[in-house]
Amino acid sequence: MAGNGPGMLYVTMQPREGLSLDQFHEWYNNEHGPTRLRLPHIFTNGLRYRATDGQQPHFLAVYDVTSMAHLETPIYTDLRANRSQREAATIGQVDVDRKFLDLVATQQSPLFTPIEQLTDDEAEGLVLVSVEVSLRPGVEGAEAAVARWYQEEHIPMLSRIPGWLRSRVFRTPSVIEGPPGEVRIATLHEYAKENGLGGPEHKAAMSTAWREQVFTHYIAHKTRRTYELFYVFGPAPRELHALSRLPPTAAFATADGKISTTPGEKDAAIDAFVTTTDGLTIPYRLEGNPSPEAPTVAFSNSLLTSMHMWDPLVAILKAARPDLRILRYDTRGRHDVPSPPVPANLDMLSDDLAALLRALRIPKLHALIGVSMGGATTLKFALKYPALLDRFIACDFNVASSDKNTTAWKERIAVAEGPDGGIRKLAGQTVERWFHPHTMTAKKDVANWMTDMVAANSVQGFRYSCQALWDYDLREEMRGAKVPGLLVVGEGDGKGALVKAMEGFKDLLGPSGAELKIVPQAGHLPMSESPSEFWNEIAGFL
């Protein structure tokens, strides 16, 4: 087999006495696994299994590898050479056996679906039987004879077992590991949660004359392990459950600051990132209910703000709805744009959110809440991805652009790029335009907070992301909406003009329209200006 063929990284692990399982799982699920899944040209998946046969090691992780030659490149070897202090300390308390396996053959059921394409509910509990045989030394043709038996008799007979999904034959050591020592054949057999293992079909496969001949002449030793799947990696860390059970001293941050975790029963949070198909980094924050089954509410921020514009509302939400998991992210353009720069559009913005949900393995949102450009993004997402959303709340936005607004955006770009104050000058003008007069006079700390947030936006990011609001019209499309929505607007947004605009299009949503809620003494960002009043308007719908 050529060294550039596909294969598998196969790792068994046994935490030593004294290592907390919560610490072990949090490290593995939030740091170790996602780091590898951020290399999709090498690893197509990452799966964790726990033993069901009572034997040690108790844990197994497998990663399908596109080409085993990739495991000799610095992009992979540097992962091990440059471990974080936390990883080095944790792995030092784990007995690890790591194998490189070269793929020899695959047979699969028509019902087989790659596990990474399943939801967690569909994947968790799937059964894996791992068998490894060592070959008798000095017996010519032993490897070929064993592989032929697997492919021509044994696996076809296993395929008759109810619930059989796939069998694969591997050999080890891998050719990338140099001259082979003792050659072993590893076979991995995958089954549905409910299956016929131990039944008549299984017994028939284990009692043939050919099998007896193979074991008599070619096989020196056999080991068999059984496992059930309990975790599927994505490129985005999401393990809040174990994190919530750790003490504050277990907080972690990567050297580049792009990933950090906050432990604690009430405060567990993950700050990390995903990378879009065009190479842009999208930061996100996951917090709230630590259960992986908790319904998730996501937030889409307005142009020029960050995910932290939702801080006041999130504090209320966490207290009022502890059953919810909360996902926030920085909209494209907050920090940077792809290279070469490309103007954003609403399709692109809704695709970014869909990519984030895939990376976090969130099959469906309980709700999506967005404001301004985030409101338009929310509506577009509901129209484009109705299967990913139960309901949405779109705030302080319009369903169509106008030439007048496009001209205004171009003028604001000129201010942001100009020498006379630049983005800081634009921030002051923007917040004064956004906020209700009551906020500007009675809540100066809120106005200052928002001004600083706007001033910290990437100027280039603003230039290209604001173009998503230049040329769009969702009026016809929204008539076919399948997801129920609520519209919300601050009473003073645009000095009342946006209230009238939203009243004009609220009945266009789906077959029965949408209700419009008006937040008093608030302008363009009612959830930031008057979070309690905003919460009162949306609580029933949420």
VEXDREN-623248 format. One record per residue (C-alpha): residue in three letters; x, y, z. Coordinates in steps of 0.001 Angstrom, whole numbers, always signed. Layout:
// VEXDREN-623248
   r    east   north      up
 ALA       X       Y       Z
...
***
This chain:
// VEXDREN-623248
   r    east   north      up
 MET      +0      +0      +0
 ALA   +1280   +3465    -875
 GLY   +2086   +5843   +1936
 ASN    -283   +8437    +514
 GLY   -3328   +6194    +878
 PRO   -6174   +6789   +3348
 GLY   -6135   +5377   +6824
 MET   -6884   +6037  +10459
 LEU   -5394   +7459  +13627
 TYR   -6499   +5025  +16350
 VAL   -5880   +6030  +19974
 THR   -6844   +4185  +23165
 MET   -6649   +6059  +26480
 GLN   -6892   +5180  +30128
 PRO   -6896   +8094  +32598
 ARG   -4797   +7281  +35632
 GLU   -6135   +7387  +39154
 GLY   -6243  +10956  +40369
 LEU   -7143  +12546  +37033
 SER  -10686  +13910  +37099
 LEU  -12792  +12529  +34265
 ASP  -14318  +15983  +33883
 GLN  -10843  +17426  +33375
 PHE   -9984  +14631  +30937
 HIS  -13154  +15076  +28853
 GLU  -13064  +18884  +28895
 TRP   -9456  +18929  +27663
 TYR  -10077  +16316  +25006
 ASN  -13387  +17738  +23741
 ASN  -12522  +21440  +23868
 GLU   -8839  +21458  +22977
 HIS   -7369  +18258  +21610
 GLY  -10075  +17021  +19233
 PRO  -11234  +20340  +17724
 THR   -7618  +21299  +16993
 ARG   -7380  +18299  +14687
 LEU  -10801  +18805  +13120
 ARG   -9655  +22287  +12086
 LEU   -7450  +20434   +9580
 PRO  -10185  +19027   +7288
 HIS   -7710  +18221   +4536
 ILE   -6196  +15682   +6965
 PHE   -9003  +14559   +9281
 THR  -12529  +14047   +7968
 ASN  -13923  +13238  +11399
 GLY  -13101  +12555  +15029
 LEU  -15103  +10047  +17081
 ARG  -14935   +9062  +20747
 TYR  -16016   +5686  +22090
 ARG  -16291   +4202  +25564
 ALA  -15719    +508  +26260
 THR  -18726   -1734  +26858
 ASP  -16761   -4919  +27597
 GLY  -15461   -3938  +31044
 GLN  -11852   -3939  +29840
 GLN   -9226   -1237  +29935
 PRO   -8381   +1110  +28284
 HIS  -11863   +2541  +28738
 PHE  -11689   +5149  +25961
 LEU  -10998   +5066  +22250
 ALA  -10709   +7909  +19740
 VAL  -10539   +7360  +15986
 TYR   -9884   +9859  +13230
 ASP  -10279   +9027   +9549
 VAL   -7267  +10347   +7636
 THR   -7478  +11407   +3982
 SER   -3852  +10449   +3306
 MET   -1511   +8876   +5825
 ALA   +1353  +10890   +4336
 HIS    -223  +13992   +5930
 LEU    +708  +12625   +9355
 GLU   +4379  +13126   +8491
 THR   +3969  +16824   +7624
 PRO   +4788  +19689  +10014
 ILE   +1181  +20898  +10026
 TYR    +361  +17706  +11968
 THR   +3622  +16892  +13741
 ASP   +3812  +20446  +15128
 LEU    +531  +19830  +16973
 ARG   +2313  +17290  +19144
 ALA   +5567  +19227  +19358
 ASN   +3838  +22444  +20477
 ARG   +1404  +21167  +23081
 SER     -93  +23633  +25506
 GLN    +983  +23352  +29129
 ARG   -2510  +22146  +29989
 GLU   -2360  +19422  +27330
 ALA   +1090  +18279  +28409
 ALA      +5  +18117  +32048
 THR   -3182  +16198  +31238
 ILE   -1712  +13741  +28758
 GLY    +959  +12973  +31336
 GLN   -1800  +11479  +33493
 VAL   -3205   +9265  +30733
 ASP   -1905   +5936  +29444
 VAL   -2025   +6334  +25667
 ASP   -1600   +3772  +22899
 ARG   -1526   +5420  +19472
 LYS   -1620   +3516  +16186
 PHE   -1452   +4509  +12525
 LEU   -3634   +2191  +10428
 ASP   -3511   +1874   +6634
 LEU   -6875   +1196   +5017
 VAL   -7022   -2068   +3046
 ALA  -10709   -2565   +2236
 THR  -14211   -1303   +3046
 GLN  -17671   -2878   +2770
 GLN  -20788   -1032   +3899
 SER  -24559   -1336   +4070
 PRO  -26776    +794   +1812
 LEU  -28104   +2189   +5124
 PHE  -24681   +3435   +6217
 THR  -24241   +7193   +6705
 PRO  -20888   +8664   +7758
 ILE  -21156   +9359  +11472
 GLU  -20036  +12978  +11140
 GLN  -23139  +13569   +8987
 LEU  -25483  +12320  +11717
 THR  -26878  +14392  +14549
 ASP  -25580  +13651  +18031
 ASP  -28867  +11910  +18880
 GLU  -28476   +9661  +15847
 ALA  -24792   +8970  +16433
 GLU  -24497   +8445  +20169
 GLY  -24780   +4792  +21131
 LEU  -23660   +3353  +17797
 VAL  -21688    +149  +18361
 LEU  -18105    -519  +17300
 VAL  -16416   -3923  +17419
 SER  -12644   -3648  +17075
 VAL  -10695   -6835  +16306
 GLU   -6931   -7054  +15964
 VAL   -5025  -10152  +14927
 SER   -1261  -10642  +14823
 LEU    +163  -12840  +12089
 ARG   +2343  -15890  +12602
 PRO   +5933  -14837  +11970
 GLY   +7681  -16340   +8969
 VAL   +4523  -17675   +7290
 GLU   +4646  -16593   +3667
 GLY   +1473  -14972   +2343
 ALA    -174  -14713   +5776
 GLU   -1220  -11062   +5408
 ALA   -2778  -11583   +1987
 ALA   -4539  -14776   +3095
 VAL   -6100  -13139   +6149
 ALA   -7186  -10067   +4194
 ARG   -8730  -12253   +1491
 TRP  -10729  -14235   +4065
 TYR  -12051  -11053   +5652
 GLN  -13124   -9586   +2317
 GLU  -14511  -12691    +635
 GLU  -16181  -14582   +3487
 HIS  -16132  -13069   +6935
 ILE  -17379   -9550   +6238
 PRO  -20046  -10713   +3747
 MET  -21349  -13040   +6483
 LEU  -21210  -10281   +9107
 SER  -23231   -8086   +6752
 ARG  -26199  -10408   +7334
 ILE  -26302   -9492  +11022
 PRO  -29265   -7179  +11707
 GLY  -27988   -3661  +12294
 TRP  -24633   -4131  +10520
 LEU  -23508    -861   +8948
 ARG  -19888   -1081   +7842
 SER  -16701   -3134   +8156
 ARG  -13211   -1950   +7344
 VAL   -9917   -3811   +7142
 PHE   -6681   -2046   +8137
 ARG   -3080   -3101   +8532
 THR    -474   -1867  +10976
 PRO   +2197    -705  +11347
 SER   +1518   +1911   +8713
 VAL   +3970   +2225   +5846
 ILE   +4718   +5772   +7055
 GLU   +6231   +4299  +10222
 GLY   +9138   +2721   +8363
 PRO  +10176    -968   +8199
 PRO   +7350   -3113   +9576
 GLY   +7726   -5042  +12750
 GLU   +5047   -7541  +13674
 VAL   +2294   -7133  +11072
 ARG   -1218   -6985  +12458
 ILE   -4605   -6776  +10783
 ALA   -7210   -4568  +12466
 THR  -10873   -4725  +11505
 LEU  -13500   -2256  +12671
 HIS  -17144   -3338  +12456
 GLU  -19901    -765  +12975
 TYR  -23463   -1583  +14031
 ALA  -26660    +244  +14828
 LYS  -27647    +719  +18464
 GLU  -30091   -2171  +18154
 ASN  -28394   -5071  +16399
 GLY  -28081   -8826  +16097
 LEU  -24625   -9313  +17604
 GLY  -24556  -12698  +19301
 GLY  -27472  -13926  +17200
 PRO  -27577  -16782  +14685
 GLU  -26063  -14767  +11812
 HIS  -23169  -13738  +14022
 LYS  -22582  -17283  +15247
 ALA  -22615  -18585  +11678
 ALA  -19897  -16106  +10690
 MET  -17710  -17332  +13553
 SER  -17887  -21046  +12777
 THR  -16827  -21710   +9179
 ALA  -14168  -24074   +7880
 TRP  -12336  -21223   +6163
 ARG  -12190  -19247   +9394
 GLU  -10775  -22260  +11242
 GLN   -8140  -22716   +8545
 VAL   -7107  -19052   +8694
 PHE   -6748  -19060  +12463
 THR   -4868  -22351  +12454
 HIS   -2302  -21417   +9802
 TYR   -1916  -17635   +9787
 ILE   -3059  -15977  +13030
 ALA    -957  -16014  +16179
 HIS   -3133  -13924  +18489
 LYS   -6493  -12131  +18499
 THR   -7947   -9354  +20654
 ARG  -11546   -8138  +20465
 ARG  -12976   -4992  +22038
 THR  -16502   -3573  +21994
 TYR  -17399     +97  +22316
 GLU  -20264   +2546  +22038
 LEU  -19930   +5995  +20524
 PHE  -20447   +8902  +22926
 TYR  -18977  +12025  +21307
 VAL  -18427  +13395  +17808
 PHE  -15863  +16135  +17338
 GLY  -16356  +19237  +15263
 PRO  -13848  +22018  +14645
 ALA  -15576  +24206  +17254
 PRO  -15284  +23364  +20981
 ARG  -18665  +22957  +22691
 GLU  -18117  +20870  +25838
 LEU  -19945  +22902  +28476
 HIS  -21062  +19946  +30604
 ALA  -17637  +18853  +31857
 LEU  -16502  +22492  +31959
 SER  -19358  +23395  +34302
 ARG  -18161  +20765  +36788
 LEU  -14598  +22091  +37049
 PRO  -13222  +24649  +39549
 PRO  -12222  +28192  +38501
 THR   -8564  +27155  +38520
 ALA   -9255  +24978  +35468
 ALA   -9770  +28018  +33208
 PHE   -7796  +27736  +29972
 ALA   -6643  +30011  +27169
 THR   -4558  +29298  +24092
 ALA   -1335  +31215  +23594
 ASP   -2859  +33258  +20772
 GLY   -5916  +34120  +22866
 LYS   -8352  +32841  +20235
 ILE   -9801  +30165  +22536
 SER  -10574  +30399  +26225
 THR  -12785  +28542  +28664
 THR  -14457  +29687  +31862
 PRO  -15352  +26848  +34270
 GLY  -18081  +26853  +36869
 GLU  -21578  +25573  +37487
 LYS  -23266  +28885  +36614
 ASP  -20581  +30631  +34583
 ALA  -19326  +27938  +32180
 ALA  -18516  +29563  +28851
 ILE  -16420  +28882  +25786
 ASP  -14943  +31654  +23667
 ALA  -13558  +30274  +20422
 PHE  -13819  +30609  +16658
 VAL  -14735  +28926  +13414
 THR  -13244  +29485   +9960
 THR  -15564  +30123   +7021
 THR  -15120  +28578   +3583
 ASP  -13468  +31790   +2374
 GLY  -10977  +31748   +5229
 LEU  -12538  +34326   +7556
 THR  -12338  +33803  +11315
 ILE  -15692  +34153  +13102
 PRO  -15403  +34371  +16932
 TYR  -18240  +32967  +19032
 ARG  -19252  +32522  +22676
 LEU  -21227  +29536  +23978
 GLU  -22703  +29637  +27494
 GLY  -25857  +29073  +29516
 ASN  -27314  +25650  +30205
 PRO  -24379  +23193  +29971
 SER  -26421  +20222  +28788
 PRO  -25704  +19268  +25157
 GLU  -29455  +18640  +24809
 ALA  -30404  +22158  +25946
 PRO  -32320  +24219  +23357
 THR  -30073  +26898  +21891
 VAL  -30829  +30574  +21288
 ALA  -28459  +32417  +18941
 PHE  -27930  +36155  +18504
 SER  -26914  +38104  +15394
 ASN  -25471  +41546  +16153
 SER  -25868  +44757  +14215
 LEU  -23323  +46289  +11887
 LEU  -20400  +47975  +13752
 THR  -21127  +46208  +17052
 SER  -19784  +42994  +18549
 MET  -21466  +40017  +20173
 HIS  -21155  +41924  +23448
 MET  -23940  +44313  +22479
 TRP  -26166  +41516  +23843
 ASP  -24514  +41457  +27307
 PRO  -27390  +43158  +29182
 LEU  -30013  +40925  +27585
 VAL  -27966  +37751  +28049
 ALA  -27705  +38477  +31780
 ILE  -31504  +38656  +31955
 LEU  -31935  +35584  +29779
 LYS  -29593  +33433  +31864
 ALA  -31525  +34314  +35024
 ALA  -35018  +33979  +33529
 ARG  -34412  +30971  +31276
 PRO  -31717  +28700  +32763
 ASP  -32979  +25947  +30460
 LEU  -31439  +27641  +27410
 ARG  -27981  +27415  +25898
 ILE  -26832  +30744  +24440
 LEU  -24738  +31257  +21304
 ARG  -23322  +34598  +20216
 TYR  -20893  +35398  +17409
 ASP  -19279  +38401  +15749
 THR  -20838  +39116  +12374
 ARG  -18550  +39192   +9340
 GLY  -16806  +42560   +9144
 ARG  -16412  +43148  +12863
 HIS  -12723  +42244  +12782
 ASP  -11679  +41786   +9187
 VAL  -12697  +40612   +5746
 PRO  -11370  +37835   +3521
 SER   -8393  +38498   +1286
 PRO   -8955  +39663   -1370
 PRO  -11869  +41693     +56
 VAL  -15357  +40789   -1137
 PRO  -18519  +42800    -374
 ALA  -20838  +40967   +1985
 ASN  -24440  +40087   +1182
 LEU  -27289  +38577   +3174
 ASP  -26767  +35126   +1673
 MET  -23165  +35209   +2842
 LEU  -24146  +36348   +6333
 SER  -26779  +33631   +6718
 ASP  -24308  +31041   +5392
 ASP  -21822  +32110   +8074
 LEU  -24353  +31246  +10773
 ALA  -25164  +27920   +9129
 ALA  -21436  +27096   +9070
 LEU  -21148  +27970  +12756
 LEU  -24039  +25659  +13638
 ARG  -22462  +22822  +11644
 ALA  -19130  +23315  +13387
 LEU  -20863  +23213  +16770
 ARG  -23043  +20271  +15693
 ILE  -26230  +22166  +16570
 PRO  -28922  +20566  +14384
 LYS  -31579  +23213  +15029
 LEU  -31892  +26483  +16910
 HIS  -34728  +27049  +19333
 ALA  -34619  +30709  +18307
 LEU  -32528  +33271  +16464
 ILE  -32610  +36917  +17537
 GLY  -31066  +39629  +15376
 VAL  -31078  +43407  +15162
 SER  -30451  +45888  +12327
 MET  -28205  +44088   +9820
 GLY  -28531  +41134  +12194
 GLY  -32322  +41466  +11858
 ALA  -32085  +41230   +8079
 THR  -29660  +38312   +8500
 THR  -32128  +36624  +10854
 LEU  -34981  +36899   +8366
 LYS  -32766  +35699   +5519
 PHE  -31577  +32743   +7613
 ALA  -35183  +31794   +8430
 LEU  -36061  +31910   +4734
 LYS  -32975  +30057   +3511
 TYR  -32573  +27499   +6323
 PRO  -36055  +26858   +7754
 ALA  -35078  +23350   +8885
 LEU  -32436  +24841  +11210
 LEU  -34777  +27110  +13150
 ASP  -37909  +26869  +15311
 ARG  -38666  +30615  +15551
 PHE  -37016  +33984  +15103
 ILE  -37126  +37540  +16439
 ALA  -36023  +40229  +13976
 CYS  -35550  +43740  +15318
 ASP  -35105  +47271  +13962
 PHE  -34443  +46461  +10304
 ASN  -36003  +46858   +6892
 VAL  -36886  +44137   +4411
 ALA  -35580  +46082   +1413
 SER  -32816  +48566    +750
 SER  -33182  +51955    -914
 ASP  -30952  +54215   -2997
 LYS  -31111  +56797    -211
 ASN  -29746  +54323   +2327
 THR  -26998  +53189     -25
 THR  -25867  +56792    -430
 ALA  -25868  +57187   +3349
 TRP  -23659  +54087   +3769
 LYS  -21149  +55465   +1266
 GLU  -21025  +58734   +3168
 ARG  -20399  +56853   +6422
 ILE  -17566  +54889   +4821
 ALA  -15970  +58206   +3849
 VAL  -16190  +59371   +7472
 ALA  -14688  +56122   +8808
 GLU  -11798  +56270   +6335
 GLY  -11275  +60020   +6643
 PRO   -8460  +61778   +8489
 ASP  -10814  +63879  +10632
 GLY  -11551  +61459  +13460
 GLY  -12135  +58395  +11298
 ILE  -13975  +55484  +12885
 ARG  -14127  +57239  +16283
 LYS  -15962  +60163  +14687
 LEU  -18323  +57754  +12921
 ALA  -18940  +55985  +16249
 GLY  -20119  +59170  +17907
 GLN  -22393  +60051  +15002
 THR  -23755  +56517  +14807
 VAL  -24639  +56112  +18475
 GLU  -26313  +59516  +18562
 ARG  -28379  +58496  +15530
 TRP  -29153  +55048  +16942
 PHE  -30088  +55807  +20515
 HIS  -33240  +57340  +21928
 PRO  -32765  +60843  +23403
 HIS  -33644  +59375  +26802
 THR  -30714  +56977  +26519
 MET  -28299  +59727  +25486
 THR  -29185  +61874  +28505
 ALA  -30230  +59447  +31260
 LYS  -27974  +56487  +30376
 LYS  -24697  +58095  +29367
 ASP  -22737  +55042  +30484
 VAL  -24682  +52938  +27957
 ALA  -24006  +55482  +25204
 ASN  -20292  +55584  +26041
 TRP  -20118  +51759  +26136
 MET  -21697  +51513  +22697
 THR  -19540  +54317  +21264
 ASP  -16384  +52491  +22324
 MET  -17716  +49265  +20830
 VAL  -18444  +50884  +17464
 ALA  -15069  +52676  +17419
 ALA  -13272  +49333  +17822
 ASN  -14701  +47969  +14548
 SER  -12371  +47208  +11655
 VAL  -12635  +50064   +9148
 GLN  -12094  +47720   +6220
 GLY  -14562  +45287   +7745
 PHE  -17168  +48045   +7934
 ARG  -16514  +49129   +4345
 TYR  -17223  +45668   +2935
 SER  -19809  +44324   +5380
 CYS  -22127  +47333   +5166
 GLN  -22579  +46555   +1466
 ALA  -24878  +43706   +2523
 LEU  -27437  +46483   +3124
 TRP  -27021  +48196    -250
 ASP  -29029  +46073   -2613
 TYR  -31525  +43587   -1230
 ASP  -35273  +42994   -1211
 LEU  -36853  +40220    +842
 ARG  -40499  +41222    +386
 GLU  -41544  +38550   -2097
 GLU  -39414  +35857    -500
 MET  -40818  +36455   +2976
 ARG  -44338  +35665   +1795
 GLY  -43295  +32014   +1666
 ALA  -41811  +31974   +5169
 LYS  -42311  +28688   +7028
 VAL  -40790  +29717  +10358
 PRO  -42852  +31837  +12784
 GLY  -41347  +35207  +13592
 LEU  -41802  +38162  +15895
 LEU  -40833  +41706  +14899
 VAL  -39596  +44235  +17455
 VAL  -38649  +47900  +17127
 GLY  -37648  +50741  +19446
 GLU  -40256  +53474  +19465
 GLY  -37708  +56171  +18632
 ASP  -35798  +54340  +15902
 GLY  -35377  +56808  +13057
 LYS  -37529  +59198  +15065
 GLY  -40414  +56757  +14608
 ALA  -39884  +56164  +10878
 LEU  -38817  +52540  +11330
 VAL  -41932  +51804  +13398
 LYS  -44026  +52827  +10401
 ALA  -41832  +50862   +7998
 MET  -42093  +47666  +10050
 GLU  -45833  +48111  +10456
 GLY  -45939  +48250   +6685
 PHE  -44270  +44896   +6087
 LYS  -45198  +42822   +9168
 ASP  -48193  +41286   +7384
 LEU  -46006  +40019   +4522
 LEU  -44443  +37240   +6631
 GLY  -45829  +33848   +5702
 PRO  -49541  +33098   +5512
 SER  -50571  +35033   +8635
 GLY  -48000  +37793   +9080
 ALA  -46073  +38641  +12221
 GLU  -46820  +40603  +15352
 LEU  -44864  +43847  +15868
 LYS  -43765  +44786  +19390
 ILE  -42688  +48359  +20177
 VAL  -40196  +49009  +22988
 PRO  -40746  +52367  +24743
 GLN  -37932  +54877  +25277
 ALA  -35601  +52945  +23006
 GLY  -34092  +53570  +19607
 HIS  -32222  +51333  +17188
 LEU  -30806  +48861  +19744
 PRO  -33600  +48391  +22299
 MET  -31974  +45257  +23757
 SER  -28907  +47343  +24652
 GLU  -30713  +50545  +25635
 SER  -33653  +49076  +27560
 PRO  -32937  +45363  +28067
 SER  -35645  +44751  +30695
 GLU  -38327  +46374  +28563
 PHE  -37107  +44477  +25522
 TRP  -37216  +41194  +27450
 ASN  -40788  +41894  +28537
 GLU  -41817  +42163  +24879
 ILE  -40154  +38932  +23690
 ALA  -40389  +36604  +26724
 GLY  -43749  +35126  +25780
 PHE  -42750  +34403  +22192
 LEU  -39396  +32932  +23180
***
